[in-house]
């Protein structure tokens, strides 16, 4: 494709381009109008942009948009909330959370953010019921370590080995939609000392059976 003012300007505002690429096109358009040419580096980026906005890529984008339904938007928001807390996909998470009803991930972005192993666990977790209800008794598994427990705000300091095998009562649960995780997370209070409470994954607990 010949690079001239018309072909450069035809890329302005194209939805298939990233914000950086859109800004680049604006800058190159101004540069070309003054110099009547582009640099070798600018030409390489322009060629990439032309390819990205080809009729075939536009067709594929339109087909993806037609499939981007309410369920995909729901999943995108769930994954965005999950990754926002971890610091991954920062720009995408911000865009999805800010305008979940209108912002659309590209098919490539969807695959990377919503189809990986961790995201699939988050999605599955959002659909499964809690094992324990509020007020239920449980027992902490012997296999836990320090990394499995997060002291709750206001809890008395404790060392994880002191709660191994101990009986607890479920006093709160983390909403898997509003605060998505890979596994169900509950807040426990130690029966022997209610001043000790912590958050942990349900799988780190087992059904309560009294010790004889």
LOTI-147257 format. One line per field, with one value per atom (N, C-alpha, C): residue number from 1; x negated, y, z; chain. Coordinates in steps of 0.2 Angstrom, whole numbers, plus 5000, padded with zeros to 4 digits. Each point is the difference from the previous one (the first is absolute). Layout:
BEGIN
n	[NUM | ...]
c1	[X | ...]
c2	[Y | ...]
c3	[Z | ...]
chain	[A | ...]
//
This chain:
BEGIN
n	[1 | 1 | 1 | 2 | 2 | 2 | 3 | 3 | 3 | 4 | 4 | 4 | 5 | 5 | 5 | 6 | 6 | 6 | 7 | 7 | 7 | 8 | 8 | 8 | 9 | 9 | 9 | 10 | 10 | 10 | 11 | 11 | 11 | 12 | 12 | 12 | 13 | 13 | 13 | 14 | 14 | 14 | 15 | 15 | 15 | 16 | 16 | 16 | 17 | 17 | 17 | 18 | 18 | 18 | 19 | 19 | 19 | 20 | 20 | 20 | 21 | 21 | 21 | 22 | 22 | 22 | 23 | 23 | 23 | 24 | 24 | 24 | 25 | 25 | 25 | 26 | 26 | 26 | 27 | 27 | 27 | 28 | 28 | 28 | 29 | 29 | 29 | 30 | 30 | 30 | 31 | 31 | 31 | 32 | 32 | 32 | 33 | 33 | 33 | 34 | 34 | 34 | 35 | 35 | 35 | 36 | 36 | 36 | 37 | 37 | 37 | 38 | 38 | 38 | 39 | 39 | 39 | 40 | 40 | 40 | 41 | 41 | 41 | 42 | 42 | 42 | 43 | 43 | 43 | 44 | 44 | 44 | 45 | 45 | 45 | 46 | 46 | 46 | 47 | 47 | 47 | 48 | 48 | 48 | 49 | 49 | 49 | 50 | 50 | 50 | 51 | 51 | 51 | 52 | 52 | 52 | 53 | 53 | 53 | 54 | 54 | 54 | 55 | 55 | 55 | 56 | 56 | 56 | 57 | 57 | 57 | 58 | 58 | 58 | 59 | 59 | 59 | 60 | 60 | 60 | 61 | 61 | 61 | 62 | 62 | 62 | 63 | 63 | 63 | 64 | 64 | 64 | 65 | 65 | 65 | 66 | 66 | 66 | 67 | 67 | 67 | 68 | 68 | 68 | 69 | 69 | 69 | 70 | 70 | 70 | 71 | 71 | 71 | 72 | 72 | 72 | 73 | 73 | 73 | 74 | 74 | 74 | 75 | 75 | 75 | 76 | 76 | 76 | 77 | 77 | 77 | 78 | 78 | 78 | 79 | 79 | 79 | 80 | 80 | 80 | 81 | 81 | 81 | 82 | 82 | 82 | 83 | 83 | 83 | 84 | 84 | 84 | 85 | 85 | 85 | 86 | 86 | 86 | 87 | 87 | 87 | 88 | 88 | 88 | 89 | 89 | 89 | 90 | 90 | 90 | 91 | 91 | 91 | 92 | 92 | 92 | 93 | 93 | 93 | 94 | 94 | 94 | 95 | 95 | 95 | 96 | 96 | 96 | 97 | 97 | 97 | 98 | 98 | 98 | 99 | 99 | 99 | 100 | 100 | 100 | 101 | 101 | 101 | 102 | 102 | 102 | 103 | 103 | 103 | 104 | 104 | 104 | 105 | 105 | 105 | 106 | 106 | 106 | 107 | 107 | 107 | 108 | 108 | 108 | 109 | 109 | 109 | 110 | 110 | 110 | 111 | 111 | 111 | 112 | 112 | 112 | 113 | 113 | 113 | 114 | 114 | 114 | 115 | 115 | 115 | 116 | 116 | 116 | 117 | 117 | 117 | 118 | 118 | 118 | 119 | 119 | 119 | 120 | 120 | 120 | 121 | 121 | 121 | 122 | 122 | 122 | 123 | 123 | 123 | 124 | 124 | 124 | 125 | 125 | 125 | 126 | 126 | 126 | 127 | 127 | 127 | 128 | 128 | 128 | 129 | 129 | 129 | 130 | 130 | 130 | 131 | 131 | 131 | 132 | 132 | 132 | 133 | 133 | 133 | 134 | 134 | 134 | 135 | 135 | 135 | 136 | 136 | 136 | 137 | 137 | 137 | 138 | 138 | 138 | 139 | 139 | 139 | 140 | 140 | 140 | 141 | 141 | 141 | 142 | 142 | 142 | 143 | 143 | 143 | 144 | 144 | 144 | 145 | 145 | 145 | 146 | 146 | 146 | 147 | 147 | 147 | 148 | 148 | 148 | 149 | 149 | 149 | 150 | 150 | 150 | 151 | 151 | 151 | 152 | 152 | 152 | 153 | 153 | 153 | 154 | 154 | 154 | 155 | 155 | 155 | 156 | 156 | 156 | 157 | 157 | 157 | 158 | 158 | 158 | 159 | 159 | 159 | 160 | 160 | 160 | 161 | 161 | 161 | 162 | 162 | 162 | 163 | 163 | 163 | 164 | 164 | 164 | 165 | 165 | 165 | 166 | 166 | 166 | 167 | 167 | 167 | 168 | 168 | 168 | 169 | 169 | 169 | 170 | 170 | 170 | 171 | 171 | 171 | 172 | 172 | 172 | 173 | 173 | 173 | 174 | 174 | 174 | 175 | 175 | 175 | 176 | 176 | 176 | 177 | 177 | 177 | 178 | 178 | 178 | 179 | 179 | 179 | 180 | 180 | 180 | 181 | 181 | 181 | 182 | 182 | 182 | 183 | 183 | 183 | 184 | 184 | 184 | 185 | 185 | 185 | 186 | 186 | 186 | 187 | 187 | 187 | 188 | 188 | 188 | 189 | 189 | 189 | 190 | 190 | 190 | 191 | 191 | 191 | 192 | 192 | 192 | 193 | 193 | 193 | 194 | 194 | 194 | 195 | 195 | 195 | 196 | 196 | 196 | 197 | 197 | 197 | 198 | 198 | 198 | 199 | 199 | 199 | 200 | 200 | 200 | 201 | 201 | 201 | 202 | 202 | 202 | 203 | 203 | 203 | 204 | 204 | 204 | 205 | 205 | 205 | 206 | 206 | 206 | 207 | 207 | 207 | 208 | 208 | 208 | 209 | 209 | 209 | 210 | 210 | 210 | 211 | 211 | 211 | 212 | 212 | 212]
c1	[4996 | 5004 | 4996 | 5001 | 4997 | 5001 | 4995 | 5001 | 5000 | 5006 | 5001 | 5004 | 5002 | 5004 | 5007 | 5003 | 5006 | 5000 | 4995 | 5000 | 4999 | 4996 | 4998 | 5006 | 5004 | 5006 | 5005 | 5000 | 5006 | 4999 | 4995 | 4999 | 5002 | 5001 | 5002 | 5006 | 4999 | 5006 | 5003 | 4996 | 5002 | 5001 | 5005 | 5002 | 4995 | 4997 | 4996 | 4993 | 4998 | 4994 | 5000 | 4994 | 5000 | 4999 | 5001 | 5000 | 4993 | 4995 | 4993 | 5000 | 5002 | 5000 | 5004 | 5006 | 5004 | 4996 | 4997 | 4996 | 4994 | 4997 | 4995 | 5002 | 5006 | 5003 | 5001 | 5002 | 5001 | 4994 | 4995 | 4993 | 4997 | 5000 | 4997 | 5004 | 5006 | 5004 | 4998 | 4999 | 4997 | 4993 | 4996 | 4993 | 5000 | 5004 | 5000 | 5003 | 5005 | 5002 | 4995 | 4995 | 4995 | 4994 | 4998 | 4994 | 5001 | 5006 | 5002 | 4997 | 4998 | 4997 | 5001 | 4998 | 4999 | 4993 | 4998 | 4994 | 5001 | 4994 | 5000 | 5003 | 4999 | 5003 | 5008 | 5002 | 5007 | 5003 | 4997 | 5003 | 5001 | 4996 | 5000 | 5007 | 5001 | 5006 | 5006 | 5000 | 5005 | 5002 | 4996 | 5001 | 5004 | 4997 | 5003 | 5008 | 5001 | 5006 | 5005 | 4997 | 5004 | 5002 | 4996 | 5001 | 5006 | 4999 | 5005 | 5007 | 5000 | 5007 | 5002 | 4997 | 5002 | 5007 | 5003 | 5007 | 5002 | 4995 | 5001 | 5000 | 4995 | 5000 | 5006 | 5003 | 5006 | 5006 | 5000 | 5005 | 5000 | 4994 | 4999 | 5002 | 4999 | 5002 | 5007 | 5003 | 5008 | 5003 | 4997 | 5003 | 4999 | 4994 | 4999 | 5005 | 5001 | 5005 | 5007 | 5002 | 5006 | 5001 | 4994 | 5000 | 4999 | 4998 | 4999 | 5006 | 5003 | 5007 | 4999 | 5006 | 5000 | 4996 | 5000 | 4996 | 4993 | 4998 | 4992 | 4999 | 5004 | 4999 | 5000 | 5004 | 5000 | 4994 | 4997 | 4994 | 4994 | 5000 | 4995 | 4999 | 5006 | 5000 | 4998 | 5002 | 4997 | 4993 | 4997 | 4993 | 4996 | 5003 | 4997 | 4999 | 5006 | 4999 | 4995 | 4999 | 4995 | 4993 | 4999 | 4993 | 4998 | 5006 | 4998 | 4997 | 5002 | 4996 | 4993 | 4999 | 4993 | 4996 | 5002 | 4996 | 4998 | 5004 | 4999 | 5005 | 4999 | 5004 | 5003 | 4996 | 5002 | 5005 | 4998 | 5004 | 5006 | 5000 | 5006 | 5005 | 4997 | 5005 | 5003 | 4996 | 5003 | 5006 | 4998 | 5005 | 5007 | 4999 | 5006 | 5004 | 4997 | 5003 | 5003 | 4997 | 5003 | 5006 | 5001 | 5005 | 5002 | 5002 | 5001 | 5005 | 5005 | 5006 | 4998 | 4994 | 4998 | 4993 | 4996 | 4993 | 5000 | 4996 | 5000 | 4993 | 4998 | 4993 | 5000 | 4994 | 4999 | 5000 | 5000 | 5000 | 4993 | 4995 | 4993 | 5000 | 5003 | 4999 | 5005 | 5006 | 5004 | 4997 | 4996 | 4997 | 4994 | 4997 | 4994 | 5003 | 5005 | 5002 | 5006 | 5004 | 5006 | 4999 | 4995 | 5000 | 4994 | 4996 | 4994 | 5003 | 4995 | 5002 | 5003 | 4996 | 5003 | 5006 | 5002 | 5006 | 5006 | 4998 | 5005 | 5002 | 4995 | 5002 | 5004 | 4999 | 5004 | 5007 | 5001 | 5006 | 5004 | 4997 | 5003 | 5002 | 4995 | 5002 | 5006 | 5001 | 5006 | 5006 | 5000 | 5006 | 5002 | 4995 | 5001 | 5002 | 5004 | 5002 | 4995 | 5001 | 4995 | 5001 | 4995 | 5001 | 5003 | 4997 | 5002 | 5005 | 5005 | 5005 | 4997 | 5003 | 4998 | 5003 | 4995 | 5002 | 4998 | 4998 | 4998 | 4993 | 4999 | 4994 | 4996 | 4993 | 4995 | 4994 | 4995 | 4994 | 4995 | 4994 | 4995 | 4996 | 4998 | 4996 | 4993 | 4997 | 4993 | 4995 | 5002 | 4995 | 4999 | 5003 | 5000 | 4993 | 4998 | 4994 | 5002 | 4995 | 5001 | 5003 | 4998 | 5003 | 5007 | 5003 | 5007 | 5005 | 4997 | 5005 | 4998 | 5005 | 5000 | 5003 | 4996 | 5004 | 5005 | 5006 | 5005 | 4999 | 5002 | 4999 | 5003 | 4996 | 5002 | 4998 | 4998 | 4998 | 4994 | 5000 | 4995 | 4994 | 4994 | 4994 | 5000 | 4998 | 4999 | 4995 | 4998 | 4996 | 5003 | 5000 | 5004 | 5000 | 4994 | 5000 | 5005 | 5002 | 5004 | 5007 | 5002 | 5007 | 5001 | 4994 | 5001 | 5004 | 5005 | 5005 | 5005 | 5000 | 5004 | 5007 | 5005 | 5007 | 5001 | 5004 | 5002 | 5007 | 5002 | 5007 | 5000 | 5004 | 5000 | 5004 | 4997 | 5003 | 5001 | 4997 | 5001 | 4997 | 5002 | 4998 | 4999 | 4995 | 4998 | 5004 | 5004 | 5004 | 4996 | 5001 | 4996 | 5001 | 5005 | 5002 | 4996 | 5002 | 4997 | 4993 | 4997 | 4993 | 4998 | 4999 | 4999 | 4993 | 5000 | 4994 | 5000 | 4995 | 5000 | 5004 | 5000 | 5004 | 5004 | 5005 | 5004 | 4996 | 5002 | 4996 | 5005 | 4998 | 5005 | 4995 | 5004 | 4997 | 5002 | 4995 | 5001 | 4998 | 5003 | 4998 | 4999 | 4995 | 4997 | 5005 | 5003 | 5005 | 4996 | 4994 | 4996 | 4998 | 5000 | 4998 | 5003 | 5006 | 5004 | 4996 | 4995 | 4996 | 4996 | 4999 | 4996 | 5004 | 5000 | 5004 | 4995 | 5002 | 4996 | 5004 | 4998 | 5003 | 4996 | 5003 | 4997 | 5004 | 4997 | 5004 | 5004 | 5006 | 5004 | 4996 | 4996 | 4997 | 4995 | 4998 | 4995 | 5004 | 5007 | 5004 | 5003 | 5002 | 5003 | 5006 | 5005 | 5006 | 4999 | 5003 | 4999 | 5002 | 4996 | 5002 | 4996 | 5005 | 4997 | 4995 | 4995 | 4994 | 5002 | 5000 | 5001 | 4995]
c2	[4994 | 5006 | 5006 | 5005 | 5006 | 5004 | 5003 | 5004 | 5007 | 5003 | 5008 | 5002 | 5007 | 5003 | 4997 | 4998 | 4997 | 4993 | 4996 | 4993 | 5000 | 5005 | 5001 | 5002 | 5005 | 5003 | 4995 | 4995 | 4995 | 4996 | 5000 | 4996 | 5004 | 5006 | 5004 | 4997 | 4999 | 4998 | 4993 | 4996 | 4993 | 4996 | 4997 | 4997 | 4994 | 4997 | 4995 | 5001 | 5007 | 5002 | 5002 | 4999 | 5001 | 5008 | 5002 | 5008 | 5002 | 4997 | 5002 | 5000 | 4995 | 5000 | 5006 | 5002 | 5005 | 5007 | 5001 | 5006 | 5000 | 4994 | 5000 | 5002 | 4998 | 5002 | 5007 | 5003 | 5008 | 5003 | 4998 | 5003 | 4999 | 4994 | 4999 | 5004 | 5001 | 5004 | 5007 | 5003 | 5006 | 5001 | 4995 | 5000 | 4999 | 4996 | 4999 | 5007 | 5003 | 5006 | 5006 | 4999 | 5005 | 4998 | 4994 | 4997 | 4997 | 4997 | 4997 | 4993 | 4997 | 4994 | 4997 | 4994 | 4997 | 4996 | 5000 | 4996 | 4993 | 4996 | 4993 | 4997 | 5003 | 4997 | 5001 | 5006 | 5001 | 4996 | 4999 | 4995 | 4993 | 4998 | 4993 | 5000 | 5005 | 5000 | 5001 | 5004 | 5001 | 4994 | 4996 | 4994 | 4995 | 5000 | 4995 | 5003 | 5006 | 5003 | 4998 | 5001 | 4998 | 4993 | 4996 | 4993 | 4998 | 5004 | 4999 | 5002 | 5005 | 5003 | 4997 | 4995 | 4997 | 4998 | 4999 | 4998 | 4993 | 4996 | 4993 | 5001 | 5004 | 5001 | 5004 | 5004 | 5004 | 4995 | 4995 | 4995 | 4996 | 4998 | 4995 | 5004 | 5006 | 5005 | 5000 | 5001 | 5001 | 4993 | 4995 | 4993 | 4999 | 5002 | 5000 | 5004 | 5006 | 5005 | 4997 | 4996 | 4997 | 4995 | 4997 | 4994 | 5003 | 5006 | 5003 | 5002 | 4995 | 5001 | 5001 | 5000 | 5002 | 4995 | 4994 | 4995 | 5001 | 5002 | 5002 | 5006 | 5005 | 5006 | 4999 | 4995 | 4998 | 4997 | 4995 | 4997 | 5005 | 5004 | 5005 | 5004 | 5002 | 5005 | 4995 | 4994 | 4996 | 4999 | 4999 | 4999 | 5006 | 5006 | 5007 | 5001 | 4999 | 5001 | 4995 | 4994 | 4995 | 5003 | 5002 | 5002 | 5007 | 5004 | 5007 | 4999 | 4996 | 4999 | 4997 | 4996 | 4997 | 5005 | 5005 | 5004 | 4998 | 4996 | 4997 | 5004 | 5000 | 5003 | 5007 | 5004 | 5006 | 5004 | 5002 | 5004 | 4997 | 4994 | 4996 | 5000 | 4998 | 5000 | 5006 | 5006 | 5006 | 5002 | 4998 | 5002 | 4996 | 4993 | 4996 | 5002 | 5001 | 5002 | 5007 | 5005 | 5006 | 5000 | 4996 | 5000 | 4993 | 4996 | 4993 | 4999 | 5004 | 4999 | 5002 | 5004 | 5003 | 4998 | 4999 | 4998 | 4993 | 4999 | 4993 | 4998 | 4994 | 4997 | 4997 | 5001 | 4997 | 4992 | 4996 | 4993 | 4998 | 5003 | 4998 | 5002 | 5006 | 5002 | 4995 | 4998 | 4996 | 4993 | 4998 | 4993 | 5001 | 5005 | 5001 | 5001 | 5004 | 5002 | 4995 | 4997 | 4997 | 4992 | 4998 | 4993 | 4996 | 5003 | 4997 | 4996 | 4995 | 4996 | 5003 | 5006 | 5003 | 5003 | 5003 | 5003 | 4995 | 4994 | 4995 | 4998 | 5000 | 4998 | 5005 | 5006 | 5006 | 4999 | 4999 | 4999 | 4995 | 4994 | 4994 | 5001 | 5004 | 5001 | 5005 | 5004 | 5005 | 4996 | 4994 | 4996 | 4995 | 4998 | 4995 | 5002 | 4996 | 5003 | 4999 | 5003 | 5000 | 4993 | 4997 | 4994 | 5001 | 5006 | 5001 | 5007 | 4999 | 5006 | 5004 | 5006 | 5004 | 4997 | 4999 | 4997 | 4993 | 4997 | 4993 | 4999 | 4994 | 4998 | 4996 | 5001 | 4997 | 4999 | 4996 | 4999 | 5002 | 5003 | 5002 | 4994 | 4999 | 4995 | 5000 | 4994 | 5000 | 5002 | 5000 | 5001 | 5008 | 5004 | 5007 | 5003 | 5006 | 5003 | 5008 | 5004 | 5007 | 5003 | 4998 | 5003 | 4999 | 4995 | 4998 | 5004 | 5004 | 5004 | 5007 | 5004 | 5008 | 5002 | 5003 | 5002 | 5006 | 4999 | 5005 | 5006 | 5006 | 5006 | 5000 | 5002 | 4999 | 4994 | 4995 | 4994 | 5000 | 4996 | 5000 | 4996 | 5002 | 4997 | 4993 | 4996 | 4993 | 4997 | 4994 | 4996 | 4994 | 4999 | 4995 | 4993 | 4998 | 4993 | 5000 | 5005 | 5000 | 4998 | 5001 | 4999 | 4994 | 4996 | 4994 | 4995 | 4997 | 4995 | 5003 | 5007 | 5003 | 5001 | 5000 | 5001 | 5008 | 5001 | 5007 | 5001 | 5006 | 5001 | 5005 | 4999 | 5005 | 5006 | 5006 | 5006 | 5005 | 4998 | 5005 | 4996 | 5002 | 4997 | 5005 | 4999 | 5005 | 4999 | 5005 | 4999 | 4999 | 4994 | 4998 | 5004 | 5004 | 5005 | 5007 | 5002 | 5007 | 5000 | 4994 | 5000 | 4993 | 4999 | 4993 | 4997 | 4994 | 4996 | 4994 | 4996 | 4993 | 4995 | 5001 | 4996 | 5003 | 4997 | 5003 | 5002 | 5006 | 5003 | 5002 | 4998 | 5001 | 5003 | 5003 | 5003 | 4995 | 4998 | 4995 | 5004 | 4998 | 5002 | 4994 | 5000 | 4994 | 4999 | 4994 | 4998 | 5001 | 4998 | 5000 | 5007 | 5005 | 5007 | 5004 | 5003 | 5004 | 5006 | 5002 | 5006 | 4999 | 4993 | 4998 | 4999 | 5004 | 4998 | 5001 | 4997 | 5000 | 4998 | 5002 | 4998 | 4994 | 4996 | 4994 | 4997 | 4996 | 4997 | 4994 | 4999 | 4994 | 4994 | 4999 | 4993 | 4999 | 5005 | 5000 | 4998 | 4998 | 4998 | 4993 | 4997 | 4994 | 5000 | 4995 | 5000 | 4999 | 5003 | 4999 | 4993 | 4997 | 4994 | 5001 | 4999 | 5001 | 4995 | 5002 | 4996 | 4996 | 4993 | 4996 | 5000]
c3	[5000 | 5000 | 5000 | 4996 | 4999 | 5007 | 5003 | 5006 | 4998 | 5000 | 4999 | 5005 | 5000 | 5005 | 5000 | 4995 | 5000 | 5003 | 4998 | 5003 | 5008 | 5002 | 5007 | 5004 | 4997 | 5003 | 5000 | 4996 | 5000 | 5006 | 5004 | 5006 | 5006 | 4999 | 5006 | 5004 | 5006 | 5004 | 4999 | 4996 | 4999 | 5007 | 5001 | 5006 | 5001 | 4995 | 5000 | 5003 | 5000 | 5003 | 5007 | 5003 | 5008 | 5000 | 5006 | 5001 | 4998 | 5002 | 4998 | 4992 | 4997 | 4992 | 4998 | 5003 | 4997 | 5001 | 5006 | 5001 | 4995 | 4998 | 4996 | 4993 | 4998 | 4993 | 5000 | 5005 | 5000 | 4999 | 5004 | 5000 | 4993 | 4997 | 4993 | 4995 | 5001 | 4995 | 5000 | 5006 | 5000 | 4997 | 5002 | 4997 | 4992 | 4998 | 4992 | 4997 | 5003 | 4997 | 5000 | 5004 | 5000 | 4996 | 5000 | 4997 | 4993 | 4999 | 4994 | 5000 | 5006 | 5000 | 5007 | 5001 | 5007 | 5000 | 5007 | 5001 | 4999 | 5000 | 4999 | 5006 | 5006 | 5006 | 5000 | 4998 | 4999 | 4995 | 4995 | 4995 | 5002 | 5004 | 5003 | 5004 | 5004 | 5005 | 4995 | 4995 | 4996 | 4997 | 4997 | 4997 | 5004 | 5007 | 5005 | 5001 | 5000 | 5001 | 4994 | 4994 | 4994 | 5000 | 5002 | 5000 | 5006 | 5005 | 5006 | 4998 | 4995 | 4998 | 4993 | 4998 | 4994 | 4999 | 4995 | 4999 | 5003 | 5000 | 5003 | 5008 | 5002 | 5008 | 5002 | 4996 | 5002 | 5000 | 4995 | 5000 | 5006 | 5002 | 5006 | 5006 | 5000 | 5006 | 5001 | 4994 | 5000 | 5002 | 4998 | 5002 | 5007 | 5003 | 5007 | 5004 | 4998 | 5003 | 5000 | 4995 | 5000 | 5005 | 5002 | 5005 | 5007 | 5001 | 5006 | 5004 | 5003 | 5003 | 5008 | 5003 | 5007 | 5004 | 4999 | 5003 | 5000 | 4994 | 5000 | 5003 | 5000 | 5004 | 5008 | 5002 | 5007 | 5002 | 4996 | 5001 | 5000 | 4995 | 4999 | 5007 | 5002 | 5006 | 5006 | 5001 | 5005 | 5000 | 4994 | 4999 | 5002 | 4997 | 5002 | 5007 | 5004 | 5007 | 5003 | 4998 | 5003 | 4998 | 4994 | 4998 | 5003 | 5001 | 5002 | 5007 | 5004 | 5007 | 4999 | 4995 | 4999 | 4996 | 4997 | 4996 | 4993 | 4998 | 4993 | 4995 | 4994 | 4995 | 5002 | 5003 | 5003 | 4996 | 4994 | 4995 | 4998 | 4999 | 4998 | 5006 | 5006 | 5006 | 5001 | 4999 | 5002 | 4995 | 4993 | 4995 | 5001 | 5002 | 5000 | 5007 | 5005 | 5006 | 5000 | 4996 | 4999 | 4996 | 4995 | 4995 | 4998 | 5004 | 4998 | 4995 | 4999 | 4996 | 4993 | 4999 | 4993 | 4998 | 5005 | 4998 | 4998 | 4994 | 4998 | 4999 | 5003 | 4999 | 4993 | 4997 | 4993 | 5002 | 4994 | 5001 | 5003 | 4998 | 5003 | 5007 | 5002 | 5007 | 5004 | 4997 | 5004 | 5001 | 4995 | 5001 | 5006 | 5000 | 5004 | 5008 | 5000 | 5007 | 5003 | 4995 | 5003 | 4998 | 4997 | 4998 | 5003 | 5004 | 5003 | 5006 | 5002 | 5005 | 5007 | 5002 | 5006 | 4999 | 4994 | 4999 | 5000 | 4997 | 5000 | 5007 | 5004 | 5007 | 5004 | 4998 | 5003 | 4997 | 4994 | 4997 | 5003 | 5001 | 5002 | 5008 | 5003 | 5007 | 5001 | 4995 | 5001 | 4999 | 4997 | 4999 | 5005 | 5004 | 5005 | 5007 | 5003 | 5007 | 5005 | 5006 | 5005 | 5004 | 5002 | 5004 | 5007 | 5003 | 5007 | 5000 | 5004 | 5001 | 5006 | 5001 | 5006 | 5006 | 5005 | 5006 | 5000 | 4995 | 5000 | 5003 | 5003 | 5003 | 4995 | 5001 | 4995 | 5004 | 4997 | 5003 | 4995 | 5003 | 4996 | 4998 | 4994 | 4998 | 5003 | 5001 | 5003 | 4995 | 4993 | 4995 | 4998 | 5004 | 4999 | 5001 | 4997 | 5002 | 5001 | 5001 | 5001 | 4994 | 4994 | 4994 | 4999 | 5003 | 4999 | 5004 | 5005 | 5005 | 4999 | 5000 | 5000 | 5007 | 5005 | 5006 | 4998 | 5003 | 4999 | 5004 | 4997 | 5004 | 5007 | 5005 | 5007 | 5003 | 4996 | 5004 | 5004 | 5005 | 5005 | 4996 | 5001 | 4996 | 5002 | 4995 | 5001 | 4995 | 5002 | 4995 | 4997 | 4994 | 4996 | 5003 | 5003 | 5003 | 5006 | 5003 | 5006 | 4998 | 4993 | 4998 | 4996 | 4999 | 4997 | 5003 | 4997 | 5003 | 5004 | 5001 | 5005 | 4997 | 5005 | 4998 | 4999 | 4994 | 4999 | 4998 | 5000 | 4998 | 4994 | 4995 | 4994 | 5002 | 5000 | 5001 | 4994 | 4995 | 4994 | 4994 | 4994 | 4994 | 4994 | 4996 | 4995 | 4994 | 4998 | 4994 | 4994 | 4996 | 4995 | 4993 | 5000 | 4995 | 5001 | 5006 | 5001 | 5002 | 5003 | 5002 | 4998 | 4993 | 4997 | 5002 | 5001 | 5002 | 4996 | 5000 | 4997 | 5004 | 5007 | 5004 | 5005 | 5003 | 5004 | 5007 | 5002 | 5006 | 5005 | 5007 | 5005 | 5006 | 5005 | 5006 | 5005 | 5004 | 5006 | 5006 | 5005 | 5007 | 5004 | 5004 | 5004 | 5006 | 5000 | 5006 | 5006 | 5001 | 5006 | 5002 | 4995 | 5002 | 4994 | 5002 | 4994 | 4998 | 5004 | 4998 | 4994 | 4999 | 4994 | 4994 | 4994 | 4994 | 4994 | 4995 | 4994 | 4994 | 4994 | 4994 | 4997 | 4997 | 4996 | 4995 | 4996 | 4995 | 5003 | 4998 | 5003 | 4999 | 4995 | 4999 | 5006 | 5004 | 5005 | 5007 | 4999 | 5006 | 4998 | 5005 | 4999 | 5005 | 4998 | 5004 | 5008 | 5004 | 5007 | 5003 | 5004 | 5003 | 5007 | 5005 | 5007 | 5001 | 5004 | 5002 | 5007 | 4999 | 5006 | 5005]
chain	[A | A | A | A | A | A | A | A | A | A | A | A | A | A | A | A | A | A | A | A | A | A | A | A | A | A | A | A | A | A | A | A | A | A | A | A | A | A | A | A | A | A | A | A | A | A | A | A | A | A | A | A | A | A | A | A | A | A | A | A | A | A | A | A | A | A | A | A | A | A | A | A | A | A | A | A | A | A | A | A | A | A | A | A | A | A | A | A | A | A | A | A | A | A | A | A | A | A | A | A | A | A | A | A | A | A | A | A | A | A | A | A | A | A | A | A | A | A | A | A | A | A | A | A | A | A | A | A | A | A | A | A | A | A | A | A | A | A | A | A | A | A | A | A | A | A | A | A | A | A | A | A | A | A | A | A | A | A | A | A | A | A | A | A | A | A | A | A | A | A | A | A | A | A | A | A | A | A | A | A | A | A | A | A | A | A | A | A | A | A | A | A | A | A | A | A | A | A | A | A | A | A | A | A | A | A | A | A | A | A | A | A | A | A | A | A | A | A | A | A | A | A | A | A | A | A | A | A | A | A | A | A | A | A | A | A | A | A | A | A | A | A | A | A | A | A | A | A | A | A | A | A | A | A | A | A | A | A | A | A | A | A | A | A | A | A | A | A | A | A | A | A | A | A | A | A | A | A | A | A | A | A | A | A | A | A | A | A | A | A | A | A | A | A | A | A | A | A | A | A | A | A | A | A | A | A | A | A | A | A | A | A | A | A | A | A | A | A | A | A | A | A | A | A | A | A | A | A | A | A | A | A | A | A | A | A | A | A | A | A | A | A | A | A | A | A | A | A | A | A | A | A | A | A | A | A | A | A | A | A | A | A | A | A | A | A | A | A | A | A | A | A | A | A | A | A | A | A | A | A | A | A | A | A | A | A | A | A | A | A | A | A | A | A | A | A | A | A | A | A | A | A | A | A | A | A | A | A | A | A | A | A | A | A | A | A | A | A | A | A | A | A | A | A | A | A | A | A | A | A | A | A | A | A | A | A | A | A | A | A | A | A | A | A | A | A | A | A | A | A | A | A | A | A | A | A | A | A | A | A | A | A | A | A | A | A | A | A | A | A | A | A | A | A | A | A | A | A | A | A | A | A | A | A | A | A | A | A | A | A | A | A | A | A | A | A | A | A | A | A | A | A | A | A | A | A | A | A | A | A | A | A | A | A | A | A | A | A | A | A | A | A | A | A | A | A | A | A | A | A | A | A | A | A | A | A | A | A | A | A | A | A | A | A | A | A | A | A | A | A | A | A | A | A | A | A | A | A | A | A | A | A | A | A | A | A | A | A | A | A | A | A | A | A | A | A | A | A | A | A | A | A | A | A | A | A | A | A | A | A | A | A | A | A | A | A | A | A | A | A | A | A | A | A | A | A | A | A | A | A | A | A | A | A | A | A | A | A | A | A | A | A | A | A | A | A | A | A | A | A | A | A | A | A | A | A]
//
